[in-house]
Amino acid sequence: MTPVYDAESAIDAQLVCDLLLSAGLDALVLGADLAGGVGELPAGGLVRVWVAPEQVPRARELIDDWQAGGIPDEDELNRLADASGANGELWA
């Protein structure tokens, strides 16, 4: 797995992870449980979203679009899932 997004919070990370999962990518959040250790641990870079190495370019493209305000609708998410090899409709 490769990190593709350094989140400001566990909620932020989960939003990005859900976006990537909705597009058919394999994504997960790591480090959310470390946020309670701020003070003992560094304050930044604890919570990250990770994807499989071969999915990094597509994940970064989706994240960049999301950060620019381009939130995909249902049709776009289904198109992205089809392009990434996910089976069937995402929003059945």
MMTF fields as JSON, N, C-alpha, C and O atoms, coordinates in Angstrom:
{
  "mmtfVersion": "1.0.0",
  "mmtfProducer": "UNKNOWN",
  "numBonds": 367,
  "numAtoms": 368,
  "numGroups": 92,
  "numChains": 1,
  "numModels": 1,
  "chainsPerModel": [1],
  "groupsPerChain": [92],
  "chainIdList": ["A"],
  "bondAtomList": [4, 2, 8, 6, 12, 10, 16, 14, 20, 18, 24, 22, 28, 26, 32, 30, 36, 34, 40, 38, 44, 42, 48, 46, 52, 50, 56, 54, 60, 58, 64, 62, 68, 66, 72, 70, 76, 74, 80, 78, 84, 82, 88, 86, 92, 90, 96, 94, 100, 98, 104, 102, 108, 106, 112, 110, 116, 114, 120, 118, 124, 122, 128, 126, 132, 130, 136, 134, 140, 138, 144, 142, 148, 146, 152, 150, 156, 154, 160, 158, 164, 162, 168, 166, 172, 170, 176, 174, 180, 178, 184, 182, 188, 186, 192, 190, 196, 194, 200, 198, 204, 202, 208, 206, 212, 210, 216, 214, 220, 218, 224, 222, 228, 226, 232, 230, 236, 234, 240, 238, 244, 242, 248, 246, 252, 250, 256, 254, 260, 258, 264, 262, 268, 266, 272, 270, 276, 274, 280, 278, 284, 282, 288, 286, 292, 290, 296, 294, 300, 298, 304, 302, 308, 306, 312, 310, 316, 314, 320, 318, 324, 322, 328, 326, 332, 330, 336, 334, 340, 338, 344, 342, 348, 346, 352, 350, 356, 354, 360, 358, 364, 362],
  "bondOrderList": [1, 1, 1, 1, 1, 1, 1, 1, 1, 1, 1, 1, 1, 1, 1, 1, 1, 1, 1, 1, 1, 1, 1, 1, 1, 1, 1, 1, 1, 1, 1, 1, 1, 1, 1, 1, 1, 1, 1, 1, 1, 1, 1, 1, 1, 1, 1, 1, 1, 1, 1, 1, 1, 1, 1, 1, 1, 1, 1, 1, 1, 1, 1, 1, 1, 1, 1, 1, 1, 1, 1, 1, 1, 1, 1, 1, 1, 1, 1, 1, 1, 1, 1, 1, 1, 1, 1, 1, 1, 1, 1],
  "groupList": [{"groupName": "MET", "atomNameList": ["N", "CA", "C", "O"], "elementList": ["N", "C", "C", "O"], "formalChargeList": [0, 0, 0, 0], "bondAtomList": [1, 0, 2, 1, 3, 2], "bondOrderList": [1, 1, 2], "singleLetterCode": "M", "chemCompType": "L-PEPTIDE LINKING"}, {"groupName": "THR", "atomNameList": ["N", "CA", "C", "O"], "elementList": ["N", "C", "C", "O"], "formalChargeList": [0, 0, 0, 0], "bondAtomList": [1, 0, 2, 1, 3, 2], "bondOrderList": [1, 1, 2], "singleLetterCode": "T", "chemCompType": "L-PEPTIDE LINKING"}, {"groupName": "PRO", "atomNameList": ["N", "CA", "C", "O"], "elementList": ["N", "C", "C", "O"], "formalChargeList": [0, 0, 0, 0], "bondAtomList": [1, 0, 2, 1, 3, 2], "bondOrderList": [1, 1, 2], "singleLetterCode": "P", "chemCompType": "L-PEPTIDE LINKING"}, {"groupName": "VAL", "atomNameList": ["N", "CA", "C", "O"], "elementList": ["N", "C", "C", "O"], "formalChargeList": [0, 0, 0, 0], "bondAtomList": [1, 0, 2, 1, 3, 2], "bondOrderList": [1, 1, 2], "singleLetterCode": "V", "chemCompType": "L-PEPTIDE LINKING"}, {"groupName": "TYR", "atomNameList": ["N", "CA", "C", "O"], "elementList": ["N", "C", "C", "O"], "formalChargeList": [0, 0, 0, 0], "bondAtomList": [1, 0, 2, 1, 3, 2], "bondOrderList": [1, 1, 2], "singleLetterCode": "Y", "chemCompType": "L-PEPTIDE LINKING"}, {"groupName": "ASP", "atomNameList": ["N", "CA", "C", "O"], "elementList": ["N", "C", "C", "O"], "formalChargeList": [0, 0, 0, 0], "bondAtomList": [1, 0, 2, 1, 3, 2], "bondOrderList": [1, 1, 2], "singleLetterCode": "D", "chemCompType": "L-PEPTIDE LINKING"}, {"groupName": "ALA", "atomNameList": ["N", "CA", "C", "O"], "elementList": ["N", "C", "C", "O"], "formalChargeList": [0, 0, 0, 0], "bondAtomList": [1, 0, 2, 1, 3, 2], "bondOrderList": [1, 1, 2], "singleLetterCode": "A", "chemCompType": "L-PEPTIDE LINKING"}, {"groupName": "GLU", "atomNameList": ["N", "CA", "C", "O"], "elementList": ["N", "C", "C", "O"], "formalChargeList": [0, 0, 0, 0], "bondAtomList": [1, 0, 2, 1, 3, 2], "bondOrderList": [1, 1, 2], "singleLetterCode": "E", "chemCompType": "L-PEPTIDE LINKING"}, {"groupName": "SER", "atomNameList": ["N", "CA", "C", "O"], "elementList": ["N", "C", "C", "O"], "formalChargeList": [0, 0, 0, 0], "bondAtomList": [1, 0, 2, 1, 3, 2], "bondOrderList": [1, 1, 2], "singleLetterCode": "S", "chemCompType": "L-PEPTIDE LINKING"}, {"groupName": "ILE", "atomNameList": ["N", "CA", "C", "O"], "elementList": ["N", "C", "C", "O"], "formalChargeList": [0, 0, 0, 0], "bondAtomList": [1, 0, 2, 1, 3, 2], "bondOrderList": [1, 1, 2], "singleLetterCode": "I", "chemCompType": "L-PEPTIDE LINKING"}, {"groupName": "GLN", "atomNameList": ["N", "CA", "C", "O"], "elementList": ["N", "C", "C", "O"], "formalChargeList": [0, 0, 0, 0], "bondAtomList": [1, 0, 2, 1, 3, 2], "bondOrderList": [1, 1, 2], "singleLetterCode": "Q", "chemCompType": "L-PEPTIDE LINKING"}, {"groupName": "LEU", "atomNameList": ["N", "CA", "C", "O"], "elementList": ["N", "C", "C", "O"], "formalChargeList": [0, 0, 0, 0], "bondAtomList": [1, 0, 2, 1, 3, 2], "bondOrderList": [1, 1, 2], "singleLetterCode": "L", "chemCompType": "L-PEPTIDE LINKING"}, {"groupName": "CYS", "atomNameList": ["N", "CA", "C", "O"], "elementList": ["N", "C", "C", "O"], "formalChargeList": [0, 0, 0, 0], "bondAtomList": [1, 0, 2, 1, 3, 2], "bondOrderList": [1, 1, 2], "singleLetterCode": "C", "chemCompType": "L-PEPTIDE LINKING"}, {"groupName": "GLY", "atomNameList": ["N", "CA", "C", "O"], "elementList": ["N", "C", "C", "O"], "formalChargeList": [0, 0, 0, 0], "bondAtomList": [1, 0, 2, 1, 3, 2], "bondOrderList": [1, 1, 2], "singleLetterCode": "G", "chemCompType": "PEPTIDE LINKING"}, {"groupName": "ARG", "atomNameList": ["N", "CA", "C", "O"], "elementList": ["N", "C", "C", "O"], "formalChargeList": [0, 0, 0, 0], "bondAtomList": [1, 0, 2, 1, 3, 2], "bondOrderList": [1, 1, 2], "singleLetterCode": "R", "chemCompType": "L-PEPTIDE LINKING"}, {"groupName": "TRP", "atomNameList": ["N", "CA", "C", "O"], "elementList": ["N", "C", "C", "O"], "formalChargeList": [0, 0, 0, 0], "bondAtomList": [1, 0, 2, 1, 3, 2], "bondOrderList": [1, 1, 2], "singleLetterCode": "W", "chemCompType": "L-PEPTIDE LINKING"}, {"groupName": "ASN", "atomNameList": ["N", "CA", "C", "O"], "elementList": ["N", "C", "C", "O"], "formalChargeList": [0, 0, 0, 0], "bondAtomList": [1, 0, 2, 1, 3, 2], "bondOrderList": [1, 1, 2], "singleLetterCode": "N", "chemCompType": "L-PEPTIDE LINKING"}],
  "groupTypeList": [0, 1, 2, 3, 4, 5, 6, 7, 8, 6, 9, 5, 6, 10, 11, 3, 12, 5, 11, 11, 11, 8, 6, 13, 11, 5, 6, 11, 3, 11, 13, 6, 5, 11, 6, 13, 13, 3, 13, 7, 11, 2, 6, 13, 13, 11, 3, 14, 3, 15, 3, 6, 2, 7, 10, 3, 2, 14, 6, 14, 7, 11, 9, 5, 5, 15, 10, 6, 13, 13, 9, 2, 5, 7, 5, 7, 11, 16, 14, 11, 6, 5, 6, 8, 13, 6, 16, 13, 7, 11, 15, 6],
  "groupIdList": [1, 2, 3, 4, 5, 6, 7, 8, 9, 10, 11, 12, 13, 14, 15, 16, 17, 18, 19, 20, 21, 22, 23, 24, 25, 26, 27, 28, 29, 30, 31, 32, 33, 34, 35, 36, 37, 38, 39, 40, 41, 42, 43, 44, 45, 46, 47, 48, 49, 50, 51, 52, 53, 54, 55, 56, 57, 58, 59, 60, 61, 62, 63, 64, 65, 66, 67, 68, 69, 70, 71, 72, 73, 74, 75, 76, 77, 78, 79, 80, 81, 82, 83, 84, 85, 86, 87, 88, 89, 90, 91, 92],
  "secStructList": [7, 3, 3, 3, 3, 3, 7, 1, 1, 2, 2, 2, 2, 2, 2, 2, 2, 2, 2, 2, 2, 2, 6, 6, 7, 7, 3, 3, 3, 3, 1, 4, 4, 4, 4, 4, 4, 5, 6, 6, 5, 7, 1, 1, 1, 7, 7, 3, 3, 3, 3, 7, 4, 4, 4, 2, 2, 2, 2, 2, 2, 2, 2, 2, 2, 2, 2, 6, 6, 7, 7, 7, 7, 2, 2, 2, 2, 2, 2, 2, 2, 2, 2, 2, 6, 7, 7, 1, 7, 1, 7, 7],
  "xCoordList": [0.846, 0.0, 0.893, 2.022, 0.335, 1.066, 0.197, -0.983, 0.765, -0.041, -0.283, 0.624, -1.54, -1.88, -2.481, -2.667, -2.789, -3.422, -3.087, -3.348, -2.506, -2.258, -3.435, -3.631, -4.21, -5.439, -5.208, -4.281, -6.079, -6.03, -6.714, -6.434, -7.621, -8.355, -8.816, -8.731, -9.305, -9.832, -11.074, -11.307, -11.862, -13.066, -12.676, -13.247, -11.718, -11.203, -10.683, -10.964, -9.936, -9.388, -10.498, -10.427, -11.524, -12.611, -13.397, -13.845, -13.57, -14.242, -13.484, -14.081, -12.174, -11.35, -11.356, -11.465, -11.24, -11.264, -12.583, -12.586, -13.701, -15.008, -15.123, -15.715, -14.568, -14.556, -13.823, -14.318, -12.65, -11.858, -12.543, -12.536, -13.131, -13.856, -15.048, -15.331, -15.747, -16.89, -16.493, -17.298, -15.255, -14.749, -14.152, -13.597, -14.266, -13.808, -12.36, -11.835, -11.703, -10.323, -10.294, -11.238, -9.212, -8.993, -8.28, -7.109, -8.988, -8.413, -8.684, -9.663, -7.787, -7.996, -7.337, -6.413, -7.838, -7.306, -6.428, -6.837, -5.23, -4.327, -3.907, -3.659, -3.832, -3.357, -4.447, -4.143, -5.713, -6.799, -6.763, -7.112, -6.349, -6.294, -5.116, -5.051, -4.192, -3.039, -3.328, -2.55, -4.432, -4.739, -4.854, -4.561, -5.268, -5.37, -4.027, -3.955, -2.958, -1.624, -0.901, 0.282, -1.602, -0.966, -0.501, -1.244, 0.698, 1.354, 2.498, 3.596, 2.215, 3.235, 3.851, 5.017, 3.039, 3.446, 3.454, 2.873, 4.088, 4.021, 2.572, 1.749, 2.257, 0.88, 0.401, -0.806, 1.289, 0.86, 1.328, 2.223, 0.701, 1.121, 0.763, 1.341, -0.191, -0.557, -1.613, -1.565, -2.564, -3.7, -3.52, -3.415, -3.485, -3.268, -4.232, -4.716, -4.497, -5.265, -4.279, -3.408, -4.425, -3.513, -4.279, -5.448, -3.605, -4.161, -3.089, -1.91, -3.516, -2.572, -1.674, -2.137, -0.402, 0.54, 0.066, 0.291, -0.578, -1.018, -2.209, -2.555, -2.835, -3.981, -3.611, -4.476, -2.35, -1.911, -2.236, -2.797, -1.917, -2.216, -3.702, -4.061, -4.558, -6.005, -6.479, -7.309, -5.974, -6.356, -5.966, -6.752, -4.769, -4.325, -5.155, -5.437, -5.545, -6.399, -7.753, -8.244, -8.35, -9.635, -9.517, -10.386, -8.448, -8.249, -8.052, -8.611, -7.266, -7.062, -8.374, -8.643, -9.201, -10.511, -11.388, -12.067, -11.37, -12.169, -11.722, -12.554, -10.413, -9.901, -10.209, -10.315, -10.351, -10.687, -12.192, -12.655, -12.953, -14.387, -15.205, -16.422, -14.563, -15.269, -15.757, -15.105, -16.901, -17.458, -18.228, -19.164, -17.849, -18.495, -19.928, -20.239, -20.801, -22.165, -22.236, -21.217, -23.418, -23.585, -23.112, -22.436, -23.456, -23.039, -21.519, -20.939, -20.877, -19.423, -18.772, -17.797, -19.298, -18.746, -18.901, -17.993, -20.047, -20.242, -19.285, -18.76, -19.05, -18.109, -16.699, -15.962, -16.332, -15.011, -14.862, -13.806, -15.915, -15.868, -15.726, -14.968, -16.448, -16.334, -14.921, -14.373, -14.335, -12.982, -11.939, -10.896, -12.221, -11.25, -11.506, -10.757, -12.57, -12.819, -13.757, -13.864, -14.444, -15.423, -16.616, -16.949, -17.247, -18.374, -19.697, -19.971, -20.505, -21.868, -21.961, -20.966, -23.193, -23.489, -23.078, -23.204, -22.593, -22.211, -23.417, -23.434, -24.422, -25.564, -26.835, -27.824, -26.8, -27.957, -29.108, -30.163],
  "yCoordList": [-1.178, 0.0, 1.245, 1.236, 2.312, 3.561, 4.715, 4.792, 5.614, 6.749, 7.732, 8.052, 8.212, 9.175, 10.453, 11.418, 10.476, 11.665, 11.774, 10.851, 12.903, 13.213, 14.043, 15.176, 13.485, 14.132, 15.013, 14.8, 16.009, 16.878, 16.229, 16.566, 15.286, 14.6, 13.24, 12.942, 12.424, 11.118, 11.274, 10.463, 12.304, 12.541, 12.904, 12.374, 13.793, 14.178, 12.95, 12.775, 12.121, 10.913, 9.975, 9.398, 9.818, 8.907, 9.41, 8.612, 10.727, 11.29, 10.939, 10.509, 11.123, 10.807, 9.309, 8.883, 8.516, 7.067, 6.628, 5.808, 7.163, 6.819, 7.231, 6.507, 8.378, 8.812, 7.79, 7.391, 7.369, 6.413, 5.052, 4.41, 4.612, 3.343, 3.403, 2.437, 4.55, 4.714, 4.663, 4.305, 5.021, 4.982, 3.617, 3.433, 2.663, 1.308, 1.029, -0.034, 1.965, 1.742, 1.056, 1.164, 0.358, -0.251, 0.782, 1.088, 1.318, 2.37, 2.065, 1.405, 2.565, 2.431, 3.585, 4.222, 3.837, 4.892, 4.239, 3.282, 4.754, 4.294, 5.492, 6.58, 5.278, 6.303, 7.07, 7.93, 6.788, 7.532, 7.367, 8.291, 6.216, 5.96, 6.663, 6.712, 7.203, 7.9, 9.356, 9.987, 9.894, 11.312, 11.649, 12.777, 10.713, 10.958, 11.091, 11.499, 10.753, 10.828, 12.132, 12.262, 13.109, 14.396, 14.994, 15.03, 15.445, 15.904, 14.957, 15.375, 13.693, 12.664, 12.352, 11.971, 12.522, 12.267, 13.575, 14.555, 13.626, 14.829, 15.156, 14.251, 16.428, 16.839, 16.555, 16.453, 16.425, 16.234, 14.919, 14.261, 14.551, 13.375, 12.048, 11.015, 12.071, 10.835, 10.037, 8.808, 10.744, 10.091, 10.185, 11.276, 9.022, 8.985, 8.013, 7.064, 8.288, 7.362, 6.641, 7.261, 5.327, 4.472, 3.729, 3.384, 3.486, 2.67, 1.727, 1.868, 0.763, -0.144, 0.649, 1.609, 0.275, 1.054, 1.312, 2.398, 0.344, 0.531, 1.491, 1.914, 1.838, 2.738, 4.171, 5.047, 4.417, 5.738, 6.845, 7.862, 6.707, 7.808, 8.167, 9.344, 7.152, 7.414, 8.021, 8.93, 7.543, 8.083, 9.55, 10.372, 9.875, 11.278, 12.173, 13.322, 11.649, 12.413, 12.703, 13.831, 11.688, 11.872, 12.843, 13.692, 12.72, 13.614, 15.051, 15.977, 15.245, 16.59, 17.199, 18.373, 16.402, 16.89, 17.254, 18.28, 16.406, 16.654, 17.937, 18.74, 18.13, 19.327, 20.59, 21.677, 20.448, 21.591, 21.871, 22.807, 21.053, 21.278, 20.423, 20.585, 19.516, 18.654, 17.388, 16.347, 17.471, 16.302, 15.497, 16.016, 14.237, 13.447, 13.069, 12.798, 13.058, 12.597, 11.081, 10.444, 10.51, 9.055, 8.505, 7.477, 9.174, 8.703, 8.704, 7.77, 9.752, 9.839, 8.737, 8.126, 8.479, 7.419, 6.053, 5.224, 5.815, 4.546, 4.426, 3.342, 5.518, 5.508, 5.217, 4.445, 5.834, 5.606, 4.159, 3.552, 3.612, 2.224, 1.282, 0.314, 1.559, 0.726, 0.777, -0.245, 1.962, 2.128, 1.426, 1.0, 1.305, 0.673, -0.83, -1.517, -1.34, -2.772, -3.229, -4.43, -2.306, -2.714, -3.366, -3.025, -4.286, -5.009, -4.32, -4.029, -4.066, -3.584, -2.139, -1.424, -1.741, -0.387, -0.197, -1.111, 0.972, 1.267, 1.634, 1.395, 2.214, 2.733, 1.971, 2.568, 0.664, -0.167, 0.054, -0.558],
  "zCoordList": [0.0, 0.0, 0.0, 0.491, -0.573, -0.715, -0.209, -0.553, 0.607, 1.062, -0.076, -0.844, -0.171, -1.215, -0.659, -1.399, 0.642, 1.207, 2.68, 3.452, 3.072, 4.477, 4.969, 4.528, 5.873, 6.321, 7.541, 8.322, 7.68, 8.852, 10.05, 11.201, 9.758, 10.831, 10.325, 9.134, 11.25, 10.866, 9.989, 9.093, 10.242, 9.432, 8.01, 7.057, 7.857, 6.546, 5.791, 4.606, 6.478, 5.86, 5.416, 4.331, 6.248, 5.899, 4.697, 3.873, 4.586, 3.406, 2.13, 1.142, 2.157, 0.981, 0.717, -0.432, 1.756, 1.597, 0.968, 0.05, 1.449, 0.895, -0.567, -1.367, -0.924, -2.322, -3.181, -4.235, -2.734, -3.499, -3.572, -4.622, -2.471, -2.478, -3.433, -4.141, -3.448, -4.346, -5.807, -6.667, -6.085, -7.46, -7.8, -8.883, -6.878, -7.15, -6.785, -7.119, -6.105, -5.693, -4.33, -3.548, -4.063, -2.748, -1.884, -2.112, -0.895, -0.056, 1.407, 1.753, 2.264, 3.695, 4.423, 3.918, 5.624, 6.494, 7.54, 8.198, 7.692, 8.745, 9.591, 9.071, 10.879, 11.791, 12.507, 13.334, 12.216, 12.865, 14.38, 15.114, 14.84, 16.274, 16.956, 18.184, 16.167, 16.74, 17.083, 17.799, 16.583, 16.793, 18.278, 18.674, 19.087, 20.522, 21.197, 22.356, 20.492, 21.065, 20.787, 21.101, 20.196, 19.915, 21.236, 22.217, 21.242, 22.464, 22.787, 23.156, 22.64, 22.781, 21.416, 21.314, 20.372, 18.988, 18.223, 18.692, 17.066, 16.248, 15.893, 15.761, 15.738, 15.496, 14.08, 13.862, 13.122, 11.74, 11.153, 11.684, 10.043, 9.301, 9.943, 9.605, 10.87, 11.55, 10.799, 10.76, 10.205, 9.56, 8.049, 7.488, 7.401, 5.951, 5.299, 5.916, 4.013, 3.189, 2.289, 1.677, 2.214, 1.464, 0.379, 0.552, -0.741, -1.831, -2.347, -2.024, -3.152, -3.793, -4.734, -5.351, -4.862, -5.681, -7.109, -7.644, -7.725, -9.106, -9.218, -10.321, -8.094, -8.097, -7.722, -7.705, -7.423, -6.973, -7.979, -7.571, -9.268, -10.194, -10.233, -10.225, -10.273, -10.32, -9.008, -9.019, -7.888, -6.586, -6.475, -6.002, -6.905, -6.819, -7.731, -7.389, -8.889, -9.802, -9.144, -9.197, -8.528, -7.844, -6.678, -6.48, -5.911, -4.765, -5.239, -4.652, -6.29, -6.836, -7.3, -7.041, -7.991, -8.436, -7.247, -7.257, -6.223, -5.024, -4.329, -3.907, -4.21, -3.556, -4.358, -3.79, -5.669, -6.524, -6.521, -7.173, -5.782, -5.688, -6.627, -6.707, -7.337, -8.271, -7.6, -7.68, -6.939, -6.272, -7.318, -7.926, -7.534, -8.575, -8.21, -7.051, -9.233, -9.012, -9.218, -9.487, -9.094, -9.184, -10.525, -10.566, -11.615, -12.94, -13.073, -13.627, -12.567, -12.636, -11.803, -12.241, -10.612, -9.774, -10.44, -10.375, -11.079, -11.784, -12.965, -13.22, -13.689, -14.801, -14.296, -14.908, -13.186, -12.601, -12.144, -12.323, -11.557, -11.102, -12.293, -12.233, -13.369, -14.568, -15.125, -15.539, -15.135, -15.667, -14.795, -15.292, -13.492, -12.601, -12.437, -11.742, -13.081, -13.034, -11.939, -11.69, -11.274, -10.26, -10.942, -12.077, -10.266, -10.853, -10.509, -9.344, -11.528, -11.32, -10.889, -10.774, -10.656, -10.224, -8.773, -7.959, -8.461, -7.08, -6.236, -5.029, -6.87, -6.133, -6.502, -6.927, -6.339, -6.723, -5.79, -5.956]
}
